[in-house]
């Protein structure tokens, strides 16, 4: 054995028990009461939990957006992952209009390879659905990318999809073992509300609160309803990214009860923060898309996580620092949308979910690791501690107390949405394929160690 993690409480999506994990050649080799042989390294995990590493299946590293580039790169974003117990991240390769999706994937891979500290994969981002894109999909899925994001907003960015395109893409990917992810917001209503409120007078009066005024819950609910309708019509596999509303949770729950193939993701920002963040002096820092909703929405999303109507957690990490955020100059339409997220994904879910009794520790593992692995075709190589799985694991110390401080974190951000929040419980060690890459909140890995994860089919495999 190369490494033995001894005496920890192993926690999977379904079980908790005390045992040792033996790792050989980067895989989980055996679990039991193990006697170390000569040369095996021992990690003492007594009084700690041993979990499969988290998968943050929603990150945007170095994303050109809003006239700037998101501040966490593949390097710093995956340093943050290593520090925070996230062993795989999934970014997006967004097609440029008039170019092939394959080219976007090729260049995104070139950006990531050699830079990443943890494993990574990519979703395709479809912005130009035409005969050749349609043609490419089957080969792209064979090459290990089986999920494709489409945008129901972002007209001026050139990313907007239309209903017939969404329907066709659901049909095509269904036959090939792929899934369509949608950013569900209702573009026409949204753009009309923005146009209505985008006046000097209102901007002076409401500031960043206009982000809330222009995005009532119906914006998300209408788009989710419509996407579900098309998934029901086609039988395609649909994934709702960053779901932020209680209405969304109700719609997904009802659709799943009818047998529609739909999966929904939410994130810590929607569960833990509420729209009051936009009222402060630096309210614009918190602008993300969709925006953070009310306390009641957060509670409904927690309930959805508990009852299975919301199935995964992803952070939608898209970091912008204060200088970038301040480019808004009082105009809510010019705020770079996005928040840092990956590094605190696991500790926030533990602190605000498990410790408060909202979800069990097993549920936390299911939401942050096992379900994203299953849905995106990485299970059981990732998202499990099965014999033969990649030895991606986290030794989690439930007794660590700390105060969130961006200055001590790995993310390349000079503020934190959770600054000064008290947390109990934090990853002590993060291990990717048998190698320690994170220790006590710091990245101790090696740049370029992370590998591209070739995925199988994506879909409603829960
Ligand atoms: Zn996103």
Boltz pocket constraint, residues with backbone or C-beta under 6 A from the ligand:
constraints:
  - pocket:
      binder: B
      contacts: [[A, 58], [A, 60], [A, 241], [A, 289], [A, 316]]
      max_distance: 6.0
